[in-house]
């Protein structure tokens, strides 16, 4: 019961912070979105030239540093890696392409539902379908193999990168790109965003908060622990949106969203399937990268490259809907996911061993 209270508190806090960030300037229904914020940061660094989504998001910096600081303090900072790194990079890019088809990561999916966007409910169905497909391969022995203890320097790489991004944001705005219109131009003050990210990073690290993990654990182990965090984010964000007048129920005219159910479903199916294979959602990968997991750091880099690729090749959706290139990319992504899922199956790997590796290598 004590653990359940902890995850409910963490989820509620994330929901509250997300609504507060919208109040202070972030786009509506996008108080916190790992996919969107990594995309914006990639644009600010010139990795893509979509002018409306370019801004180094302090929330991302704060989440990495928050997880890093609390992991050091609790002696949970452990530098490990070497578990199929290039496959993780590819899967990270694929998850990002799916998320940008939907226009949001699993966390934003919950926040969009809390804002009344019914397209996100369709996305949730696709997300659950993708997780279910991924679980079928986990049950048949899918594994990216074990990781190993690595040089301590590996674990400090992501926190150092986060600090460098913060320095760039504060002291060298002339050498990075900033949106003058669109979602990238809408943001809370740097200090507020940074503190918000730090808090999210700390509570997510302490509770293993994960959007994918909630549904995965419920199906595989009948474990509702992570689902309570999922539910708490939704409930608190819903109350906050109602109180501030941000709630708008419907499919049309939703902020930074489109109402084609097929591609909302398919985008989140890809994101859910890929995240199950990786062992956690984009938020979980970001937090793990801050606590020394080099495999998750590589996954996050894959997401950044995937975001740049998606915008440079017009794969990402917009409020007008999915692009022709994006639709083709989703089918290619499904083929790659199927190939990785099949080729990485180990028939000697039992369900009981998977449960023992929960929060380890195969299931993170």
C-alpha positions in Angstrom: 0.0 0.0 0.0 2.9 2.3 0.8 4.4 1.8 -2.7 0.9 2.4 -4.3 0.7 5.7 -2.4 4.1 6.7 -3.8 3.3 6.0 -7.4 -0.1 7.8 -7.1 1.6 10.8 -5.6 4.3 10.8 -8.3 1.7 10.5 -11.1 -0.5 13.2 -9.5 2.5 15.5 -9.2 3.4 15.0 -12.9 -0.1 15.7 -13.9 -0.2 18.9 -11.8 3.2 20.1 -13.1 2.1 19.4 -16.7 -1.0 21.6 -16.3 1.0 24.3 -14.5 3.6 24.3 -17.4 0.7 25.0 -19.8 -0.5 27.9 -17.5 3.0 29.4 -17.7 3.4 29.1 -21.4 3.8 25.6 -22.8 1.4 24.5 -25.6 -2.0 23.2 -24.5 -2.1 19.5 -23.8 1.7 19.6 -24.0 2.8 20.5 -20.5 5.2 17.6 -20.7 5.9 15.5 -23.8 9.2 13.6 -24.1 8.9 13.1 -27.9 7.9 16.7 -28.6 10.6 18.1 -26.4 13.3 16.0 -27.8 12.1 17.0 -31.3 12.2 20.7 -30.4 15.7 20.3 -28.9 16.9 18.6 -32.0 15.6 21.5 -34.1 17.2 24.1 -31.9 20.6 22.3 -32.5 20.0 22.5 -36.3 19.4 18.7 -36.7 16.1 19.6 -38.6 14.9 22.8 -40.1 11.2 22.8 -39.2 11.1 26.3 -38.0 8.0 26.0 -35.8 9.5 23.3 -33.5 12.9 24.6 -32.5 13.7 25.2 -28.8 16.0 23.6 -26.2 13.4 22.4 -23.7 14.7 22.8 -20.1 12.2 20.2 -19.0 14.3 17.5 -20.7 17.5 18.8 -19.1 15.8 18.8 -15.7 14.5 15.3 -16.0 17.9 13.9 -16.8 19.6 15.9 -14.0 16.9 15.1 -11.5 17.2 11.4 -12.1 21.0 11.7 -12.0 21.1 13.6 -8.7 18.6 11.4 -6.9 20.3 8.2 -8.2 23.6 9.4 -6.8 22.0 10.4 -3.5 20.3 7.0 -3.1 23.3 5.1 -4.4 21.3 3.8 -7.3 23.6 5.3 -10.0 24.9 2.2 -11.8 26.7 2.4 -15.1 25.6 -0.4 -17.3 25.3 -1.0 -21.0 26.1 -3.2 -24.0 22.7 -4.7 -24.5 22.2 -4.6 -28.3 23.1 -0.9 -28.5 22.6 -0.4 -32.2 19.2 -2.2 -32.2 18.2 0.1 -29.3 19.2 3.1 -31.3 17.1 1.9 -34.2 14.1 1.1 -31.9 14.4 4.6 -30.4 14.2 6.2 -33.8 11.2 4.0 -34.7 9.4 4.9 -31.4 9.9 8.6 -32.2 8.6 8.2 -35.7 5.4 6.5 -34.3 5.1 9.2 -31.7 5.4 12.0 -34.2 2.8 10.4 -36.4 0.4 10.6 -33.4 1.9 14.0 -32.4 2.9 13.0 -28.9 4.6 10.4 -26.7 2.6 8.2 -24.3 2.8 10.8 -21.6 1.3 13.4 -23.9 -1.3 10.9 -24.9 -2.5 10.8 -21.3 -2.4 14.6 -21.0 -4.3 15.0 -24.3 -7.0 12.7 -22.9 -7.1 14.8 -19.7 -7.7 17.8 -21.9 -10.7 16.2 -23.6 -9.0 15.2 -26.9 -10.8 12.1 -27.9 -8.2 11.4 -30.7 -5.9 10.5 -27.8 -8.4 7.8 -26.8 -8.0 6.3 -30.2 -4.2 6.6 -29.7 -4.5 4.7 -26.4 -6.2 1.8 -28.2 -3.4 1.7 -30.7 -0.8 2.0 -27.9 -2.4 -0.9 -26.0 -2.5 -2.9 -29.2 1.2 -2.3 -29.8 2.0 -3.3 -26.2 0.0 -6.5 -26.6 1.8 -7.4 -29.8 5.2 -6.8 -28.1 4.2 -8.9 -25.2 3.5 -11.9 -27.6 7.2 -11.8 -28.5 8.3 -11.3 -24.9 6.3 -14.5 -24.1 8.1 -16.3 -26.9 11.6 -15.3 -25.6 12.3 -11.9 -27.2 15.4 -10.4 -25.5 18.0 -7.7 -26.3 20.4 -9.7 -24.1 22.0 -8.7 -20.8 23.9 -5.6 -20.1 27.3 -5.2 -18.3 29.0 -2.9 -15.9 30.8 -0.2 -17.9 33.3 2.6 -17.3 31.9 5.2 -15.0 32.5 7.9 -17.7 29.7 6.3 -19.7 27.2 7.0 -17.0 28.1 10.7 -16.7 27.8 11.4 -20.4 24.1 12.2 -20.5 24.1 14.5 -17.4 27.1 16.3 -18.9 25.2 16.7 -22.2 22.2 18.0 -20.3 24.4 20.6 -18.6 25.9 21.7 -21.9 22.4 22.1 -23.4 21.5 24.3 -20.4 24.6 26.5 -20.9 23.8 26.8 -24.6 20.2 27.8 -23.9 21.2 30.5 -21.3 24.5 31.9 -22.7 24.6 31.3 -26.4 21.1 31.9 -27.9 22.7 33.3 -31.1 24.2 30.0 -32.1 21.1 27.9 -31.7 17.7 28.0 -33.4 14.5 29.4 -31.8 11.0 29.2 -33.2 9.3 32.5 -33.7 5.9 30.9 -34.2 4.2 27.6 -33.6 4.7 25.1 -30.7 8.4 25.8 -30.4 7.7 29.5 -29.6 5.4 28.6 -26.8 7.2 27.8 -23.5 7.2 28.5 -19.8 10.1 30.5 -18.4 13.4 28.7 -18.3 13.7 28.5 -14.5 10.1 27.2 -14.1 10.6 24.6 -16.8 14.0 23.5 -15.4 12.6 23.1 -11.8 9.6 21.2 -13.2 11.8 18.8 -15.1 14.0 18.3 -12.0 10.9 17.3 -9.9 9.6 15.0 -12.6 13.0 13.4 -13.0 13.2 12.8 -9.2 9.8 11.3 -8.7 9.9 9.2 -11.9 13.3 7.8 -10.9 12.1 6.9 -7.4 8.8 5.2 -8.6 9.8 3.8 -12.0 7.0 5.7 -13.5 6.4 4.4 -17.0 3.4 4.7 -19.4 4.3 1.4 -21.2 5.1 -0.5 -18.1 1.6 0.1 -16.6 -0.2 -1.7 -19.4 2.6 -4.3 -19.9 2.7 -5.3 -16.3 -1.1 -5.5 -16.0 -1.3 -7.9 -18.9 1.8 -10.0 -18.1 1.8 -10.1 -14.3 -1.6 -8.7 -13.2 0.5 -6.1 -11.5 -1.3 -2.7 -11.2 1.5 -0.7 -9.5 2.5 1.4 -12.6 -1.1 1.7 -13.8 -1.8 3.8 -10.7 0.7 6.4 -11.8 -0.9 6.4 -15.3 -4.3 7.0 -13.7 -3.1 9.6 -11.3 -1.6 11.7 -14.1 -4.9 11.6 -16.0 -7.1 12.4 -13.0 -5.0 15.3 -11.7 -4.5 16.8 -15.2 -8.2 16.5 -15.9 -9.1 18.4 -12.7 -6.5 21.0 -13.5 -7.7 21.5 -17.0 -11.3 21.8 -15.9 -10.3 24.3 -13.2 -8.3 26.5 -15.6 -10.8 26.2 -18.5 -8.4 24.2 -20.8 -10.7 21.2 -21.1 -12.4 20.8 -24.5 -14.1 17.5 -25.3 -14.2 16.3 -28.9 -12.2 15.2 -31.9 -11.9 18.4 -33.9 -10.0 21.6 -33.3 -7.8 20.1 -30.6 -4.4 21.8 -29.9 -1.6 20.3 -32.0 -3.6 17.3 -33.0 -5.5 15.9 -36.0 -8.6 13.7 -36.1 -7.8 10.9 -38.5 -8.4 7.8 -36.2 -6.5 5.4 -38.4 -3.1 7.2 -38.2 -3.5 8.2 -34.6 -4.0 4.5 -33.9 -1.2 3.3 -36.1 1.3 5.9 -34.7 0.8 4.8 -31.2 0.8 1.1 -32.1 4.3 1.6 -33.4 5.3 3.6 -30.3 3.8 1.0 -28.0 5.3 -2.1 -29.7 8.8 -0.4 -29.9 8.7 0.7 -26.3 7.9 -2.8 -25.1 10.9 -4.2 -26.9 13.0 -1.5 -25.4 11.7 -2.1 -21.9 10.1 1.3 -21.2 8.4 4.4 -22.7 10.4 7.5 -23.7 10.0 9.0 -20.2 11.5 5.8 -18.7 14.3 5.8 -21.2 15.2 9.4 -20.4 15.2 8.7 -16.6 17.3 5.6 -17.0 19.8 7.5 -19.1 20.2 9.9 -16.1 20.9 7.1 -13.7 23.7 5.6 -15.6 22.1 3.3 -18.1 24.2 3.7 -21.3 21.7 1.6 -23.3 18.9 4.0 -22.5 21.2 6.9 -23.4 21.8 5.4 -26.8 18.0 4.9 -27.1 17.4 8.6 -26.4 20.0 9.5 -29.0 18.1 7.3 -31.4 14.9 9.2 -30.6 16.7 12.5 -31.3 17.9 11.2 -34.7 14.5 9.8 -35.4 12.9 13.2 -34.7 15.4 14.9 -37.0 14.8 12.3 -39.7 11.0 12.6 -39.3 11.0 16.3 -39.9 13.7 16.4 -42.6 11.8 13.8 -44.7 8.3 15.0 -43.9 7.3 11.9 -41.9 5.9 13.9 -38.9 2.2 14.7 -38.8 0.7 18.2 -38.3 -2.7 19.6 -37.4 -3.6 19.0 -41.1 -3.0 15.3 -40.6 -0.6 12.5 -41.5 1.7 13.0 -44.5 2.1 10.5 -47.4 5.7 10.0 -46.4 4.7 9.4 -42.8 2.2 6.7 -43.7 4.8 4.9 -45.7 7.2 5.2 -42.8 4.8 3.6 -40.4 4.5 0.5 -42.6 8.3 0.3 -42.9 8.6 0.7 -39.1 6.1 -2.1 -38.6 8.2 -4.3 -40.8 11.4 -3.4 -38.9 9.7 -4.1 -35.6 8.5 -7.5 -36.8 12.0 -8.4 -38.0 13.7 -7.4 -34.8 11.0 -9.1 -32.7 11.4 -12.4 -34.6 15.1 -12.4 -35.0 15.8 -11.6 -31.3 13.6 -14.4 -29.9 15.2 -17.0 -27.6 13.1 -20.0 -27.2 14.8 -21.1 -24.0 13.8 -17.9 -22.3 10.8 -18.6 -19.9 8.1 -16.3 -18.5 9.5 -16.8 -15.0 12.9 -15.6 -16.0 11.3 -12.6 -17.7 9.6 -11.8 -14.4 12.9 -12.0 -12.6 14.5 -9.6 -15.1 11.7 -7.0 -14.7 13.4 -3.6 -14.4 16.6 -5.3 -15.7 17.7 -5.9 -19.2 14.8 -7.3 -21.1 12.0 -5.6 -19.2 13.0 -2.1 -18.0 
